[in-house]
């Protein structure tokens, strides 16, 4: 593979610049408009309305900074750097990541895996059963946390199939992928965490739509520009199916229009997260400089590092939800968490840097020869989840990022396999 490779054209909606300018900012303004101007009942939570005034303007300033970062002509993950081009992670590392993720899942759900009679109860009474499972199973920062590597496995395997063009994926690897797919779906019911399914679909979809020849031709190629609309419909359907098992048995006593309920509840997850974040910077003292959201994974780190971090930062319990919010909707919004941790000016700078890194990772992703493009799915998920929580500092993303970094460092020349 020569050094003059031209970046591969990607679907327009992959660009962080488009996601922020054409998605996040308009959606943010629409939520504020319908809530503050038209006084529509967007929230089903029990709590106060903080999403207006100075808090709203602070969030808007953060989004403008994020957009500005995507417009800067800075290429951190340079596609011209020969150090990172023409490389591919070894398949054995992909398999190790998958096995570790499987060990994490088995250890996590070991108490119910051998009792299939409980599975039907989890599916048919997911709301009550998931809370029972959560109270009975331990999900600390230990072996069970290895399950977070499942997302890294799907990203690395997708890279092997559609970027490296490794046609001979062995059956053990395929079987490992099926097992992890099963556990991802099982987790969405048993742990009431549908986000795990969405994340896996998004990660695999990025590689498939970006590099698969089948996705570039025929009827799939024709509808590819409309994928955001189809993806939104799929999200509503999957969310609706999960919500039916999770909470409809309770809300059906008060609601008659199921899909109207689903639409409002889906919007409510994003609005209420923004409302909670706006409330935190409206009624609490900030910045705290505790990095409890920006570096949440560090606070939850096992052995000594986590306790030492909590001791040094003197983290105190956040009582905002108990005083002003609704504990059921407990996401603090990644947009406002930045300000809560480090203040307005540093937070705006950090958001601008995030935009720059996201756009740079996207450019590396366009060039199939740049192994640093593996980091793009992380920033893609961080942007689409920004309104709900700070994904880049969340403990669920730590092992995902770590595995991709190791994959890049272990990558070796693969010029004979990468697409021309």
N, C-alpha and C positions, 0 to 999 in steps of 0.2 A: 504494500500500500504506500503510495507516494505521499509527500508532504503537501500536495496542492489540493487535497480533498475539499470539495465544495460542500458547505453545510446543507443537510437534507431539508427540503421544505416540510414544515410541520403544519398541522391544523391551526387555524388562526386563534383558536381559543386556548392553545397551550401557552401562549406568551403571557408572562406575568404582567407586562404592561397592559395588555388587553384585559386581563382578569381584574386588575385594580381600577383602571379607568372606565372600562365598560361593564364591570360587574359589581365590585365592592362599593365604590362611591355611589353609583345610582341606587343600589339596594339600601345603603345607609340613609341616603336622603329620602327615599320612599318610606322607610320605616318611621323616620322622624315626621315626615309630612302627614302620613295617615294617623300617627299617634298624637302629634302636638297641634296640628292645624285642623284636621278633620275630626279629631277626637273619636277615632274608631277604637273599638275594644280589641286591641291586638293581644293583650296579655290575659291568660287564664290563671295566672299565679296570684297568690295572696301577698300583697305588698304595695309599696308606694311607687309612684312614677317619678323617676329621676332623669329620664332620657330627654332633656331639653336644656335650654339656656347655655351656661358656660361649659357644662360637661359635654353637651352635644358639640359645641364649637371646638373643644379640645380634641374630641375624637375625630372630627372632620379635619383638623390640622394634622393629626397623625396620618390620616389616609392620604392627604395631599403630599406629605413628606414621603410616604411609601411610594406614591406614584412618581414623584420627582426622582427617587432613587432608581426606579426602573428606566428612566429616561437618560440617566447619566451615561456617557460613552466610556464606561469602565468595564473591562473584561477580566474579572478576577480569575476565573477558571479558563485561561486563555486556550483557544483551540489551536493556536500557533506554537504552543510550547511542545517541543518534541518529546519532553519527558513523559507526557501523559497520553501521547497519541499512538495508535496502532497496538494497544494493549487490551487484554481481556482477563478477568479474574479466572483462576483455575476452577474447573468443575468440582474438584474435591473440596474446595472451600465452600462452594454453594451447598454441597451435600452436608458438610459439617454444620453449617448454619441451620439447615433444615432439621437435622437430627437434634440439635440443641433446642430448637423451638418445640419439637415433638416431646422431648423430655420435660420441658416446661409445662406443656399442656397436660401431659399425663399426670405429673405431680400435682398440678393445680386442681384437676378434677378427679383425682384418684378415688375419692370417697364416694362418688356417684357413678363412675364409669362401670363398676361391677354390679350395679343395681339398676338394670334396664327398666324395672318397674317404675322407677322414678322419672324416667325420661318422658313418658306420656303426660305425667303430671306437670312437668316443666313446660311442655309445649301447650297443653290445654289450659293451664292456669299460670301462665308465665309471670304475671305480675307478682302474685303471692309467692310462687315457688322461687323466683329469682331472688327475692329478699331473703327467703329462708336459706337459699344456697349461699348468698353473700355473708350471712351471719354465721354459717357453719364452716365455710371454707376459708382458709387463710390465704391471703394474696399479698404477702409482704414483699419486700425487696430482696428476694432470695431466689430459689430454684424456679419457682412459678413465674418469675419475671422473665425467664428465658423465652416464654411464649411470645413476647414482643418481637422476637427474631423471625417470627412467621412472616411478617411484612417484608423484612429484608430478603428472606428466601424467595418470595414471589417476585420481588424486583430483580434479584440476581438471576433467577431461572428465566424470567422473561427476557432479560438481557442476553442470556445464552442462546435462547431460541430465535429471537427476532433481530438481534444486533450482531452477535457473533456468528449466527447462522450455523449453530452446532446441530446438525440434523439427527445425530445418533444420541438422543437423550435416553439413557438406559431405563429399563423398567423399574428398578429400585428407586430411581429418582422420581419417575412418574408416580409410583405408588406413594412415595413420601409426600408429593404434592397433593395427591388425593386425600391423604390422612390430614394434612394441615388445612385443606379446604373444609373437610368435615368438622374439624375442631373450631375453625373460624365461625362456621354457621352455628355449631353447638354452643359456642361461647355467647353468641348473640341472644340465644334463648336462656341459657342457664345463668348467665351473668347480666342479662338485660343490656347488652352492649352491642347494639346494631351498628355502631360506628366501625367496629372491626370489619364487618362485611363490606361496608362502603369503602373503607380505606384500601382493602385488598382489590376490589373491583377497579378503583381509580388507578392504582399502581400498575396493575396488569394492563388496563386500558391505555395508559400512556404509551407503553412499549408497543402494544398491538397496533394502535391507530397510527403511531409514529413511524414504525419500521416494517410492519407486515405487508408483504405484497398483496395478500388477499384483501386486506383492508383498503388498498389503494386502487383496486379495480372492481368492475362489476357494479352491482347495485349498492354494495357497501361503500365503494368509492364515491358514488353519486350522493348518498345521504350523509357522508362524513361531515360536510360543512354544517349540517343541522343537528349534529350529535349533542350539543348542549341542551336543545329542547327535548330530544329523546332521553338524554340522561336525567333531566329534571323529572320527566314522566316516570322513569324507572325508579328514581329516588322516592317519589311519592308512593308508587306501588309497593316497593319494598318496605318503606316506612309504615305504610298503611297496614300491610300484612303483619309486621311486627307489633304494631300498636293494637291490632285486633286481639292478639293473644296476650299482650302485656297489660292493657288497661281498659279495653272496651267493655269488659264485663262489669266494670264499675261505672264508667261514664255513660253507658247505655241507659242508665236510670234517669239521666238528665238531658241527654242529647238524642235527637231523632235523625238528623242528617249525618250519616257516618262520614262521608267524604268531606263535608264541610267541617266537621270536627277534626279530621286528619289535616286539612289545609291550615286551619287555625293553630293546631298544636305544633305543626312543623314550623310555621312562622314564629310561633311563640318561643321555641327553643332559641332562636337567634335574637329575637327582640328582648327576651327576658335576660339573656346573657349580657347584652349591651346595657340594659337597664340596671342590672346588678353592678356591672363595672362602673357605669356612670354614678351610681349611688355610692360606691366605695370612695370615689374621689370627691363626692359631694359632702359626705358626713364624717368620714374618717380622716385622721391625720396622715398626711403623705407629703413627700416620699418616705418610705420606711427604710430603704437601703438594706432590706433583709433578703431580697432576691428570692422570695418564697414562690413567685410565679415564673420569673425569668430563668431561674435555675432550680426548679422544683425537683428535678432528678437528683441534684446534688444534696438537697435536704433529705431525700429518701434513700440515699446511698447506704448500703449495708455496712456492717462492721463499725469502723471508727469514723470514717469520713462524714457520714450523715450526721451523727450526734455532735461531732466537732463543729460542723457548719452551723447547726442549729444553736449551739452554745455561743459561737462567735457572733452570730447575727442576732441573737436574743429574740428569736421568733416567738411571737405571742399569738394565741388563737384569734382568728378573725371572726368576730361575732356579728358581722353585718347581716347575714342571712337570718339569724335568730331575732334580730332587733327590727329589721326593716324589710326583709325579703321573704322568700319561700324556699325552704331547704330542698324541695323537690327539684327546683330549677337552680342548681348551684354552680353553674359555669360563670366565671368572673369576667369573661370577655378578654381575649388576648390584646385587644386594642387599648383598653383602659388599664390592664394589669401592668403594662410597661410603665405608664405614668405613676401608678401606685407604688411601684418598686423603686424607680430612680428619678422621678420628677418629670416635668413637662418638657423642658429643653433637652435633657439627655434622652428622654423617650422619643422625641421627634427625630433626633439624630440616629438613634438605634433603628427606628422604622425606616428611615432613608437608607441606612446601610443594609437592612434586610431586603429592601427593594432592589438594591444594586446586586446583592449576592444572588437573589432569585433570578434576575434577568441574566446574570453571568452563567448560572447553572443551566439556564434554558439554552444559551448559545452553545455550551459544551454538549448538551443533550442533542442538539441538532447535528453535531458532528459525531457520527457513530464511532469514529476512531478515538475520541477523547473519553477515556474511562471515567473522568471526573463528572461526566454527564449523569452518572449513576446517582448523584446527589440531587438532581432536579426533582424527582418525586417527593423528596422531603420538603422542599420549598413550595411545591405545588400544593401539598396537603396543608402546609402552614398558612398559605394564603386563603384557601377555601374554608379553613377553620378559624381564621383570625377573629371573627365576630364572637365565637364561642369560647375559645381559650388560646393561650400562647403555646402552640404546638411545639415550637423549637426548644422550649425549656421543660416540656412535660416529660414525666418519667417514662411514658409509653413510647416516646420517640427516641430515647437515649440509646438503647441497644440497636435500634434501626439505623441510626446515624453511625454508630460505632462500627457496625458490621460493614456498611458501605465504605467507610474510610479504610478499614482493613482490606476490603476487596480491592480498592484502588491501589493500595500499597503492595499487595501481593500479585497484582496483575503482571502478566508477561506478554511478550510479543505474540500477536495472533494475526499477522498480516495475511496469512493464507486463508483465514476464515472470515475476516470482516468483509462486509459488503464493499464493493468498489465505489 
